[in-house]
Amino acid sequence: MRLFLAVLYTGLSFTANAALADMSQLEAMREGSMKKLLFSDPAPVSQVSFTHADGGEFTLDGFKGKYVLVNFWATWCAPCRKEMPMLSELQTEFGGDDFEVVTIATGRNDLAGIKRFLAEVEVDNLPLYLDPKQKLARDMAVLGLPITLILDPEGREIARMRGDAEWNSESAKAIIRALVGTLEG
């Protein structure tokens, strides 16, 4: 039994060290505005629900099984206007079974205003999720906009960025490629 526990502990420590190495490799990929992306130990996320424009309630738990880039934004947010097309580009390039961009309009954003905003920035491939009373945003400690989180396939937060970024940069794409590659490998 002791031998089994020793082998198990050794295996777990190698796995933990590999995860730490991967995190430092991801941090090394950050350049330009991506330097604001702060990686952390996996942390649970809120179970507060949000809605879709077509109806229905969702939680972040519903996206388990893939890496998810969650972006909290608002129609009145100038940096959000700048980065939304870049998030759309990420979804076009990487969206699928292993990765998804989830945009959540938080606060007072009427549906007509959201649709107009997305039409003006020529984005039609991102979801219309709403957090009108900012319950999810408050529970996730979203202070200011935009705030972007990266969730791992277990649904835990592993990275956070305050402010906008060049999500279509080579740095951002390299990070997403590396994350998605961990699911394929």
C-alpha positions as a Python dict, from the first residue, in 0.01 Angstrom:
ca = {
    (1, 'M'): (0, 0, 0),
    (2, 'R'): (283, 242, 84),
    (3, 'L'): (446, 172, -251),
    (4, 'F'): (116, 248, -428),
    (5, 'L'): (78, 578, -240),
    (6, 'A'): (440, 672, -314),
    (7, 'V'): (389, 606, -687),
    (8, 'L'): (59, 796, -683),
    (9, 'Y'): (214, 1095, -503),
    (10, 'T'): (509, 1100, -743),
    (11, 'G'): (275, 1090, -1042),
    (12, 'L'): (63, 1371, -901),
    (13, 'S'): (368, 1586, -830),
    (14, 'F'): (491, 1538, -1190),
    (15, 'T'): (145, 1637, -1316),
    (16, 'A'): (141, 1944, -1091),
    (17, 'N'): (489, 2044, -1204),
    (18, 'A'): (389, 2000, -1569),
    (19, 'A'): (88, 2227, -1511),
    (20, 'L'): (313, 2491, -1354),
    (21, 'A'): (553, 2465, -1645),
    (22, 'D'): (266, 2510, -1888),
    (23, 'M'): (150, 2821, -1698),
    (24, 'S'): (497, 2976, -1712),
    (25, 'Q'): (514, 2895, -2084),
    (26, 'L'): (180, 3071, -2136),
    (27, 'E'): (302, 3372, -1939),
    (28, 'A'): (613, 3387, -2158),
    (29, 'M'): (391, 3414, -2468),
    (30, 'R'): (238, 3743, -2350),
    (31, 'E'): (348, 4042, -2556),
    (32, 'G'): (209, 4391, -2603),
    (33, 'S'): (-138, 4438, -2458),
    (34, 'M'): (-150, 4067, -2368),
    (35, 'K'): (94, 4135, -2083),
    (36, 'K'): (-215, 4246, -1888),
    (37, 'L'): (-344, 3887, -1899),
    (38, 'L'): (-272, 3750, -1552),
    (39, 'F'): (-266, 3373, -1506),
    (40, 'S'): (-358, 3224, -1170),
    (41, 'D'): (-420, 2894, -1000),
    (42, 'P'): (-754, 2749, -1114),
    (43, 'A'): (-1038, 2906, -914),
    (44, 'P'): (-1408, 2823, -906),
    (45, 'V'): (-1643, 3059, -1090),
    (46, 'S'): (-1981, 3194, -994),
    (47, 'Q'): (-2293, 2988, -1045),
    (48, 'V'): (-2510, 3300, -1081),
    (49, 'S'): (-2718, 3271, -1397),
    (50, 'F'): (-2733, 3500, -1698),
    (51, 'T'): (-2970, 3496, -1993),
    (52, 'H'): (-2963, 3471, -2370),
    (53, 'A'): (-3145, 3726, -2585),
    (54, 'D'): (-3362, 3446, -2724),
    (55, 'G'): (-3455, 3335, -2371),
    (56, 'G'): (-3322, 3075, -2135),
    (57, 'E'): (-3093, 3092, -1837),
    (58, 'F'): (-2732, 2980, -1839),
    (59, 'T'): (-2441, 2949, -1598),
    (60, 'L'): (-2072, 2938, -1676),
    (61, 'D'): (-2085, 2572, -1570),
    (62, 'G'): (-2268, 2500, -1896),
    (63, 'F'): (-1949, 2562, -2094),
    (64, 'K'): (-1739, 2294, -1927),
    (65, 'G'): (-1538, 2067, -2153),
    (66, 'K'): (-1360, 2341, -2347),
    (67, 'Y'): (-1152, 2651, -2290),
    (68, 'V'): (-1379, 2955, -2272),
    (69, 'L'): (-1286, 3319, -2310),
    (70, 'V'): (-1556, 3512, -2120),
    (71, 'N'): (-1577, 3882, -2198),
    (72, 'F'): (-1788, 4119, -1987),
    (73, 'W'): (-1878, 4428, -2189),
    (74, 'A'): (-2135, 4705, -2241),
    (75, 'T'): (-2264, 4908, -2535),
    (76, 'W'): (-2142, 5235, -2379),
    (77, 'C'): (-1785, 5102, -2334),
    (78, 'A'): (-1545, 5251, -2593),
    (79, 'P'): (-1270, 4990, -2537),
    (80, 'C'): (-1536, 4718, -2582),
    (81, 'R'): (-1620, 4862, -2924),
    (82, 'K'): (-1252, 4839, -3019),
    (83, 'E'): (-1198, 4480, -2905),
    (84, 'M'): (-1528, 4315, -3003),
    (85, 'P'): (-1420, 4257, -3368),
    (86, 'M'): (-1097, 4100, -3239),
    (87, 'L'): (-1294, 3864, -3014),
    (88, 'S'): (-1507, 3779, -3316),
    (89, 'E'): (-1190, 3695, -3510),
    (90, 'L'): (-1078, 3460, -3230),
    (91, 'Q'): (-1416, 3286, -3238),
    (92, 'T'): (-1395, 3248, -3616),
    (93, 'E'): (-1044, 3106, -3602),
    (94, 'F'): (-1063, 2887, -3290),
    (95, 'G'): (-1430, 2841, -3200),
    (96, 'G'): (-1549, 2482, -3183),
    (97, 'D'): (-1535, 2178, -2958),
    (98, 'D'): (-1222, 2294, -2770),
    (99, 'F'): (-1268, 2673, -2747),
    (100, 'E'): (-1544, 2933, -2738),
    (101, 'V'): (-1573, 3308, -2696),
    (102, 'V'): (-1863, 3398, -2467),
    (103, 'T'): (-1955, 3767, -2453),
    (104, 'I'): (-2185, 3886, -2174),
    (105, 'A'): (-2337, 4235, -2191),
    (106, 'T'): (-2354, 4343, -1829),
    (107, 'G'): (-2561, 4625, -1685),
    (108, 'R'): (-2818, 4837, -1865),
    (109, 'N'): (-2789, 4737, -2228),
    (110, 'D'): (-3118, 4707, -2412),
    (111, 'L'): (-3138, 4437, -2675),
    (112, 'A'): (-3190, 4685, -2961),
    (113, 'G'): (-2878, 4875, -2849),
    (114, 'I'): (-2675, 4552, -2831),
    (115, 'K'): (-2783, 4449, -3181),
    (116, 'R'): (-2706, 4797, -3316),
    (117, 'F'): (-2363, 4794, -3145),
    (118, 'L'): (-2274, 4454, -3295),
    (119, 'A'): (-2397, 4560, -3640),
    (120, 'E'): (-2188, 4880, -3624),
    (121, 'V'): (-1870, 4684, -3540),
    (122, 'E'): (-1964, 4418, -3798),
    (123, 'V'): (-1978, 4127, -3553),
    (124, 'D'): (-2235, 3853, -3612),
    (125, 'N'): (-2077, 3537, -3469),
    (126, 'L'): (-2078, 3611, -3095),
    (127, 'P'): (-2360, 3519, -2856),
    (128, 'L'): (-2612, 3766, -2716),
    (129, 'Y'): (-2581, 3686, -2346),
    (130, 'L'): (-2711, 3936, -2093),
    (131, 'D'): (-2642, 4012, -1727),
    (132, 'P'): (-2879, 4310, -1693),
    (133, 'K'): (-2865, 4345, -1314),
    (134, 'Q'): (-2490, 4274, -1304),
    (135, 'K'): (-2543, 3985, -1061),
    (136, 'L'): (-2291, 3760, -1234),
    (137, 'A'): (-2046, 4047, -1289),
    (138, 'R'): (-2059, 4144, -920),
    (139, 'D'): (-2022, 3784, -808),
    (140, 'M'): (-1718, 3747, -1038),
    (141, 'A'): (-1559, 4070, -905),
    (142, 'V'): (-1586, 4243, -1241),
    (143, 'L'): (-1484, 4599, -1167),
    (144, 'G'): (-1478, 4818, -1476),
    (145, 'L'): (-1517, 4707, -1836),
    (146, 'P'): (-1408, 4524, -2032),
    (147, 'I'): (-1298, 4233, -1816),
    (148, 'T'): (-1200, 3907, -1982),
    (149, 'L'): (-1160, 3570, -1814),
    (150, 'I'): (-1025, 3243, -1946),
    (151, 'L'): (-1186, 2930, -1805),
    (152, 'D'): (-1030, 2586, -1828),
    (153, 'P'): (-1228, 2278, -1941),
    (154, 'E'): (-1322, 2208, -1579),
    (155, 'G'): (-1494, 2547, -1570),
    (156, 'R'): (-1239, 2719, -1345),
    (157, 'E'): (-1092, 3064, -1397),
    (158, 'I'): (-724, 3042, -1493),
    (159, 'A'): (-661, 3392, -1628),
    (160, 'R'): (-806, 3744, -1610),
    (161, 'M'): (-749, 4069, -1794),
    (162, 'R'): (-867, 4416, -1697),
    (163, 'G'): (-917, 4646, -1991),
    (164, 'D'): (-904, 4587, -2362),
    (165, 'A'): (-645, 4393, -2555),
    (166, 'E'): (-546, 4305, -2907),
    (167, 'W'): (-718, 3966, -2906),
    (168, 'N'): (-628, 3915, -3273),
    (169, 'S'): (-254, 3958, -3206),
    (170, 'E'): (-7, 3676, -3261),
    (171, 'S'): (51, 3671, -2885),
    (172, 'A'): (-318, 3614, -2807),
    (173, 'K'): (-350, 3351, -3079),
    (174, 'A'): (-37, 3169, -2959),
    (175, 'I'): (-186, 3150, -2607),
    (176, 'I'): (-517, 3013, -2738),
    (177, 'R'): (-333, 2766, -2965),
    (178, 'A'): (-128, 2644, -2669),
    (179, 'L'): (-438, 2603, -2452),
    (180, 'V'): (-640, 2422, -2717),
    (181, 'G'): (-337, 2207, -2797),
    (182, 'T'): (-345, 2076, -2438),
    (183, 'L'): (-689, 1929, -2510),
    (184, 'E'): (-576, 1768, -2833),
    (185, 'G'): (-250, 1633, -2692),
}
